[in-house]
Amino acid sequence: MIRFRLQFQKVGRIRFTSHRDMLRIFQRCFAASRLPICYSKGFHPHPRISLGPPLKTGWEGLEEYMDIYLEENLSGIGERMNRTLPEGLRILKAVPVDEGVPKLTADIRTARYAVEVAKDEVARRCKIKMESMSLQNGALTESAEFRSGNGFLRALEEAMRERFGAGVERDVSGEPVLLELTTLEDGEHVIFEYLCTMPSGKSLRPEDLLSPFMGRLEELTIPPKVVRKALYVERKSAYLSPIDKGVVQRSS
């Protein structure tokens, strides 16, 4: 029995498929690809596969992960699976995993997200919110830079950093921590990209980050696009991909 770790992406319309349905899709793919998948013991055996931290329905994932157990060592796993997977779901890499390597859900502790919001929505809703906050706090209200486009984004980013303590280690048991935050304009959109911890698989949600400055996200005219760009494990204070050689191979 050999354990493999698969990196895959989930983009386009397939993003509306739930975590549970994703398992069913992969199970059908294993059968169609004729992969020698291992099964659990007992009266109701099921394929030995485990997905990484769930991706919320409607979000895209550029580097998601899954562990599978095969009865024999194989090459070309990704190519075989990609021939049967639906559009938008693709295996990017497949690597063998040594015995004793922690499970994905136990090892992944950090995630990077990108939230794309229409620029008009950001300008309208955030400025109203932040100007109200500024009146209360006695800050930014007379700033010409704040009222300009680029200056406004910098002020918004700084306000978010201050609220969530970006880059500052905080000992808050069980709560995700914001580690990095950047904002940038991309055509008609503003992209908020952030790195956060994932204690017990729990992430800092876009609504946690943006709602204090924009109000309820479900009230936006155009729903924000959310992409989970990467997941990481930590080794010696470094963020590594779960398929990195230093992660899937046990040091002797």
Long-range contacts (C-beta under 8 A, 24 or more apart in sequence): 1-38, 1-69, 1-70, 1-71, 2-69, 2-70, 2-71, 2-72, 2-73, 2-96, 3-67, 3-68, 3-69, 3-96, 3-97, 3-99, 3-101, 4-67, 4-68, 4-69, 4-70, 4-77, 4-94, 4-95, 4-96, 4-97, 5-65, 5-66, 5-67, 5-94, 5-95, 5-96, 5-97, 5-104, 5-242, 5-243, 5-248, 6-65, 6-66, 6-67, 6-68, 6-77, 6-78, 6-81, 6-91, 6-93, 6-94, 7-63, 7-64, 7-65, 7-91, 7-92, 7-93, 7-94, 7-241, 7-242, 7-243, 8-64, 8-65, 8-66, 8-89, 8-90, 8-91, 8-92, 9-60, 9-61, 9-62, 9-63, 9-64, 9-88, 9-89, 9-90, 9-92, 10-55, 10-60, 10-61, 10-64, 10-88, 10-89, 11-60, 11-61, 11-62, 11-88, 12-60, 12-87, 12-88, 13-87, 13-88, 14-86, 14-87, 14-88, 14-89, 15-57, 15-58, 15-59, 15-60, 15-61, 15-88, 16-57, 16-58, 17-57, 18-57, 19-51, 19-54, 19-55, 19-57, 22-51, 23-49, 23-51, 25-85, 25-86, 25-89, 26-66, 28-84, 29-81, 29-84, 29-85, 30-68, 30-81, 32-84, 33-80, 33-81, 33-83, 33-84, 34-80, 35-68, 35-70, 35-74, 35-77, 35-80, 35-81, 36-70, 36-71, 36-72, 36-74, 37-68, 37-69, 37-70, 37-71, 38-69, 38-70, 38-71, 50-103, 50-104, 50-105, 51-104, 52-104, 52-105, 52-108, 52-231, 52-242, 53-104, 53-105, 53-108, 53-111, 53-198, 53-201, 53-203, 53-231, 54-201, 55-228, 56-226, 58-226, 59-226, 59-227, 59-228, 60-225, 60-226, 60-227, 60-228, 61-227, 61-228, 62-227, 62-228, 62-229, 62-230, 63-92, 63-228, 63-229, 63-230, 63-231, 63-241, 64-228, 64-231, 65-104, 65-108, 65-231, 65-242, 65-243, 66-104, 67-97, 67-103, 67-104, 93-243, 95-243, 95-248, 96-248, 97-248, 98-248, 98-249, 98-250, 99-250, 100-250, 101-247, 101-248, 101-249, 101-250, 104-242, 105-201, 107-233, 107-242, 107-247, 108-198, 108-201, 108-231, 108-232, 108-233, 108-242, 109-197, 109-198, 109-199, 109-232, 109-233, 109-234, 110-179, 110-195, 110-196, 110-197, 110-198, 110-231, 110-232, 110-233, 110-234, 110-239, 111-195, 111-196, 111-198, 111-203, 111-228, 111-230, 111-231, 111-232, 112-193, 112-194, 112-195, 112-228, 112-229, 112-230, 112-231, 112-232, 113-193, 113-194, 113-196, 113-203, 113-204, 113-206, 113-226, 113-227, 113-228, 113-229, 114-191, 114-192, 114-193, 114-226, 114-227, 114-229, 115-191, 115-192, 115-193, 115-194, 115-206, 115-209, 115-210, 115-224, 115-225, 115-226, 115-227, 116-186, 116-189, 116-190, 116-191, 116-224, 116-225, 116-226, 116-227, 117-189, 117-190, 117-191, 117-192, 117-210, 117-214, 117-220, 117-224, 118-188, 118-189, 118-190, 118-220, 118-221, 118-222, 119-185, 119-188, 119-189, 119-190, 120-188, 121-214, 121-220, 121-221, 121-222, 122-156, 122-190, 122-214, 123-149, 123-152, 125-213, 125-214, 125-215, 125-220, 126-152, 126-156, 126-213, 126-214, 127-152, 129-212, 129-213, 129-214, 129-215, 130-155, 130-156, 130-159, 130-213, 133-159, 149-185, 150-185, 153-183, 153-184, 153-185, 153-190, 154-183, 156-183, 156-213, 157-181, 157-182, 157-183, 159-213, 160-209, 160-213, 163-212, 164-204, 164-209, 166-194, 173-199, 174-199, 174-200, 174-202, 175-199, 175-202, 176-202, 176-203, 176-204, 177-204, 178-204, 178-209, 193-229, 198-231
